[in-house]
Amino acid sequence: MMDKAPEPREIVLRDLESLLRKKLSDELKLVSFTSESLLPSGENYGSSIFKVRATVKISVRDEAKEEVLELVAKMLPPTDFQRMIFDSPYTFRKEAFLYEELIPSYQRLEREFGIKSDEVFDIVPPFYGARYSLKSEEDFDEDAVILMQNLKVLGYYTGERREGLDFEHAKTAITSLARFHALGMAMKCHKPEYFEVLKFRSKCLAYPSDTSGFEDITNTIQRLISEDPELSVFSGATKGAMSQKSAMDWTALPTEPWSTIIHSDFWVNNIMFHKDPKSNRVDDVKFVDFQNYLFLSPLRELTFFLIASTNADVMKNQFDELLDIYYEKFIEVLKRIKCDTEPFARDKFDERMKIDAYEEFPHCPFMLKMMCADIKADEKFDSVEKFKDAGSGNERFMSRLRRSVKKFNEKGWLVKPKHHDS
């Protein structure tokens, strides 16, 4: 008789007052707070996300006014499987470092080169602190939490993951992505010793040694390609691309000079937009969920975003325009921070894209499979089997898979590059 899978644990936010005091004031008094799940479990695999509404007094004085803080608490995922896959003690500290140090360091660099304070790179939600345990004898436990401002109450929203972004949203996202990538390169250029610290803190988490479940997923995708009337002609090329080590290995050092800190999970659910209420045009973007950022080629991330997060119309009609927008912004930022752009000339960029897009290919259908899954509100991803089954064979996934494979082929990105180690 098989043992039942352990029940998911209940995740509860405790002692919010002490955490807020570190950020706001030693005298802060928590009057009351409410907490509820912000997302269905299947919409965020690596953590539990709670919407928190806290009423506080910043001062202990009786006449101090009450203020309401709208927050998001990121806490441990409910199942042991998720905690094992995402190595929660490592990824929580890693994400907190980005909010506490990495993004502020990019902002300091921009100020050094004359960029005004109100124009510096403001790409993450305001950060309210982090802790890893409430017990002095524990290094990390159920009370670990990262606290941020709740952008949704300010009108921020995410796109539709099953369909992908339209041109206006994709253009806004890719412009900020180019700046994020270029600032890491600028830091490497001007402060190489400090950049080594950022590299160290960007190490990939150690994935389980048993990768058979993930190999099953790639085999399933390859079978779907080879059996599909529209895609079978590409099955030889995709088989070679899908069998690369890059499908499961994110630890390889990138080739210089094409290296920086990348988000590495840059897709629709992790990009939040805001619209000007008068014009109804997108006027801001924020990136979230930085638990997996890496030292890697920015062009792998660019490929992944273009393939996995744009809608059918953009993929067909504005794909190359988005490539141009990214490149122009990337070069503009490097020039503004006095970096040599000759190593990044457009012909070199295009050549590198062929190499890095090929490497990125396995990641794209794998994630499209997840994005196209129909998530039930109470669904728990507590085993690799659940991941394998997500989105399998549904028509939305097949439609996006066809578009993606055809675009890779059209761009010449399914041709194995010379001197490429698989």
FENFEN-V700935 format. One record per residue. RES is the residue in three letters. OMEGA is omega in radians with two decimals (* if undefined). Layout:
BEGIN
<<RES & OMEGA> <RES & OMEGA>>
END
This chain:
BEGIN
<<MET & -3.10> <MET & 3.06> <ASP & 3.06> <LYS & 3.05> <ALA & -3.14> <PRO & 3.12> <GLU & 3.05> <PRO & 3.13> <ARG & 3.01> <GLU & -3.14> <ILE & -3.06> <VAL & 3.09> <LEU & -3.12> <ARG & 3.06> <ASP & 3.10> <LEU & -3.06> <GLU & -3.09> <SER & 3.14> <LEU & 3.13> <LEU & 3.13> <ARG & -3.14> <LYS & -3.07> <LYS & -2.90> <LEU & -3.08> <SER & 3.08> <ASP & -3.10> <GLU & -3.08> <LEU & 3.07> <LYS & 3.08> <LEU & -3.13> <VAL & 3.11> <SER & 3.01> <PHE & 3.03> <THR & -3.11> <SER & 3.06> <GLU & -3.12> <SER & -3.10> <LEU & -3.07> <LEU & 2.94> <PRO & -3.05> <SER & -3.10> <GLY & -3.13> <GLU & 3.08> <ASN & -2.98> <TYR & -2.94> <GLY & -3.09> <SER & 2.96> <SER & -3.08> <ILE & -3.12> <PHE & 2.98> <LYS & -3.07> <VAL & 3.06> <ARG & -3.05> <ALA & 3.01> <THR & -3.04> <VAL & 2.87> <LYS & -3.08> <ILE & -3.14> <SER & 3.12> <VAL & -3.12> <ARG & -3.07> <ASP & -3.07> <GLU & -3.14> <ALA & -3.11> <LYS & 3.03> <GLU & 3.08> <GLU & 3.10> <VAL & 3.09> <LEU & 3.09> <GLU & -2.95> <LEU & 2.96> <VAL & 3.08> <ALA & 3.10> <LYS & -3.06> <MET & -3.07> <LEU & 3.00> <PRO & -2.99> <PRO & -3.05> <THR & 3.11> <ASP & 3.13> <PHE & 3.13> <GLN & -3.13> <ARG & 3.10> <MET & -3.11> <ILE & -3.02> <PHE & 3.12> <ASP & -2.97> <SER & 3.13> <PRO & 3.13> <TYR & -3.01> <THR & 3.10> <PHE & 3.12> <ARG & -3.13> <LYS & -3.13> <GLU & 3.12> <ALA & 3.11> <PHE & 3.13> <LEU & -3.13> <TYR & -3.06> <GLU & -2.97> <GLU & -2.99> <LEU & -3.13> <ILE & 3.05> <PRO & 3.12> <SER & 3.06> <TYR & 3.14> <GLN & 3.09> <ARG & 3.13> <LEU & 3.13> <GLU & 3.13> <ARG & 3.11> <GLU & -3.12> <PHE & 2.93> <GLY & 3.12> <ILE & -3.07> <LYS & -3.08> <SER & -3.12> <ASP & 3.11> <GLU & -3.11> <VAL & -3.03> <PHE & -3.06> <ASP & -2.89> <ILE & -3.11> <VAL & 3.07> <PRO & 3.02> <PRO & -2.98> <PHE & -3.10> <TYR & 3.05> <GLY & -3.13> <ALA & 2.96> <ARG & -3.05> <TYR & 3.09> <SER & 3.00> <LEU & -3.10> <LYS & -3.10> <SER & -3.10> <GLU & -3.13> <GLU & 3.11> <ASP & -3.08> <PHE & 3.13> <ASP & -3.05> <GLU & -3.09> <ASP & 3.07> <ALA & -3.12> <VAL & 2.94> <ILE & -3.02> <LEU & -3.13> <MET & 3.02> <GLN & 3.07> <ASN & -3.11> <LEU & -3.09> <LYS & -3.12> <VAL & 3.07> <LEU & 3.10> <GLY & 3.09> <TYR & -3.07> <TYR & 3.04> <THR & 3.12> <GLY & 3.14> <GLU & -3.01> <ARG & -3.09> <ARG & -3.07> <GLU & -3.05> <GLY & -3.02> <LEU & 2.99> <ASP & -3.01> <PHE & -3.11> <GLU & -3.13> <HIS & 3.14> <ALA & 3.12> <LYS & 3.12> <THR & -3.11> <ALA & -3.03> <ILE & 3.07> <THR & 3.11> <SER & 3.08> <LEU & 3.11> <ALA & 3.13> <ARG & 3.10> <PHE & 3.13> <HIS & -3.08> <ALA & 3.13> <LEU & 3.05> <GLY & 3.10> <MET & 3.11> <ALA & 3.08> <MET & 3.10> <LYS & -3.12> <CYS & -3.00> <HIS & -3.10> <LYS & -3.03> <PRO & -3.13> <GLU & 3.11> <TYR & 3.13> <PHE & 3.08> <GLU & 3.07> <VAL & 3.13> <LEU & 3.09> <LYS & -3.11> <PHE & -3.11> <ARG & -3.12> <SER & -3.12> <LYS & 3.14> <CYS & 3.05> <LEU & -3.11> <ALA & 3.13> <TYR & -3.13> <PRO & -3.11> <SER & 3.11> <ASP & -3.10> <THR & -3.04> <SER & 3.13> <GLY & 3.14> <PHE & 3.05> <GLU & 3.09> <ASP & -3.14> <ILE & -3.13> <THR & 3.09> <ASN & 3.11> <THR & -3.14> <ILE & 3.13> <GLN & 3.10> <ARG & 3.12> <LEU & 3.11> <ILE & -3.05> <SER & -3.12> <GLU & -3.09> <ASP & -3.10> <PRO & -3.11> <GLU & -3.01> <LEU & -3.02> <SER & 3.13> <VAL & -3.13> <PHE & -2.94> <SER & 3.10> <GLY & -3.14> <ALA & -3.10> <THR & 3.12> <LYS & 3.09> <GLY & -3.13> <ALA & -3.10> <MET & -3.07> <SER & 3.13> <GLN & 3.04> <LYS & -3.10> <SER & 3.10> <ALA & -3.10> <MET & -3.08> <ASP & -3.13> <TRP & -3.03> <THR & -3.10> <ALA & 3.13> <LEU & 3.12> <PRO & 3.11> <THR & 3.10> <GLU & 0.04> <PRO & -3.04> <TRP & 3.13> <SER & 3.09> <THR & 3.00> <ILE & 3.11> <ILE & 3.11> <HIS & 3.07> <SER & 3.00> <ASP & -2.96> <PHE & 3.13> <TRP & -2.92> <VAL & -3.06> <ASN & -3.07> <ASN & 3.14> <ILE & -3.10> <MET & -3.07> <PHE & 3.05> <HIS & 3.10> <LYS & 2.97> <ASP & -3.08> <PRO & -3.12> <LYS & -3.06> <SER & -3.05> <ASN & 3.07> <ARG & 3.10> <VAL & -3.12> <ASP & 3.09> <ASP & 3.09> <VAL & 3.06> <LYS & 3.05> <PHE & 3.11> <VAL & 3.07> <ASP & -3.09> <PHE & -3.07> <GLN & -3.04> <ASN & -3.07> <TYR & -2.97> <LEU & 2.92> <PHE & -3.01> <LEU & 3.11> <SER & 3.09> <PRO & -3.07> <LEU & 2.99> <ARG & 3.13> <GLU & 3.09> <LEU & 3.10> <THR & -3.10> <PHE & 3.14> <PHE & -3.09> <LEU & -3.08> <ILE & -2.96> <ALA & -3.02> <SER & 3.07> <THR & -3.09> <ASN & -3.03> <ALA & -3.11> <ASP & 3.12> <VAL & -3.14> <MET & -3.08> <LYS & -2.91> <ASN & -3.00> <GLN & -3.12> <PHE & -3.11> <ASP & 3.09> <GLU & 3.10> <LEU & 3.04> <LEU & 3.12> <ASP & -3.14> <ILE & 3.10> <TYR & -3.06> <TYR & -3.10> <GLU & 3.12> <LYS & 3.12> <PHE & 3.14> <ILE & 3.14> <GLU & -3.13> <VAL & 3.13> <LEU & 3.12> <LYS & -3.11> <ARG & -3.14> <ILE & 2.95> <LYS & 3.05> <CYS & 3.09> <ASP & -3.11> <THR & -3.11> <GLU & 3.11> <PRO & -3.08> <PHE & 3.11> <ALA & -2.99> <ARG & -3.14> <ASP & 3.11> <LYS & 3.08> <PHE & -3.10> <ASP & 3.11> <GLU & -3.14> <ARG & 3.12> <MET & -3.13> <LYS & -3.13> <ILE & -3.02> <ASP & 3.09> <ALA & 3.09> <TYR & 3.12> <GLU & -3.07> <GLU & -3.03> <PHE & -3.07> <PRO & -3.11> <HIS & -3.00> <CYS & 3.12> <PRO & 3.10> <PHE & -3.12> <MET & 3.08> <LEU & 3.11> <LYS & 3.12> <MET & -3.07> <MET & -3.07> <CYS & 3.13> <ALA & 3.04> <ASP & -3.04> <ILE & 3.00> <LYS & -3.04> <ALA & -3.07> <ASP & -3.06> <GLU & 3.13> <LYS & 3.10> <PHE & -3.00> <ASP & 3.06> <SER & 3.12> <VAL & 3.11> <GLU & 3.14> <LYS & 3.10> <PHE & -3.10> <LYS & -3.08> <ASP & -3.03> <ALA & 3.02> <GLY & -3.03> <SER & 2.96> <GLY & 3.14> <ASN & -2.97> <GLU & 3.11> <ARG & 3.10> <PHE & -3.12> <MET & 3.12> <SER & -3.14> <ARG & 3.08> <LEU & 3.12> <ARG & 3.13> <ARG & -3.06> <SER & -3.13> <VAL & 3.14> <LYS & 3.12> <LYS & 3.06> <PHE & -3.13> <ASN & -3.14> <GLU & -3.10> <LYS & -3.09> <GLY & -3.06> <TRP & 3.07> <LEU & 3.12> <VAL & -3.12> <LYS & -3.12> <PRO & 3.06> <LYS & -3.14> <HIS & -3.14> <HIS & 3.10> <ASP & 3.11> <SER & *>>
END
